[in-house]
Amino acid sequence: MLYLVQDDIGTQLKAVLTREDDGVAVNLTDATVRLKFRARGSTTVLFTLSSITTSDEDKENGIAVFQFGSGNLAIDEGKYEGEIEATFDNGSIETVFEKLEFYVRADF
C-alpha cells in the first residue's frame, strides 16, 4: 500500500520494471510509460500520469518516475489503485500485471 495526502502536488512515485522470469530490467528507452489511477472498485480512470524519467541510463534500467501534479490528488479520502503500462515505439504494449494500491488521506 502506498500512502498519499489529498491535494499534495509534487509527490513522486518511482517504479523499477523488471521481467518476472529472469529479473532483468525492462529497457524503457523507446517507450512511453504511463500510470493510470482510479478509485478501487471503479472502472473509471481519474487521471493518467506519464513518466518524467529523462535519463537514458535510468530508462535502460527500467526506471519510471511519476509526479502527481496540480489537481491529481484533489480527490476523496479512500482507497485507489494504479496500473503501469509501457507503450513502445513499435506499437507493442506491456502492462504490469500487479496493480498498485494507494490510500489517500485527508490533509490537515
Buried (B, 14 or more C-beta within 10 A) or exposed (E): EEEBBBBBEEBEBEBEBEEEEEEEBBBBEEBEBBBBBBBEEEEEEBBBBEBEBEEEEBBEBBBBBBBBBEEBBEBEEEEBBBBBBBBBEEEEEBEBEEBBEBEBEEEE
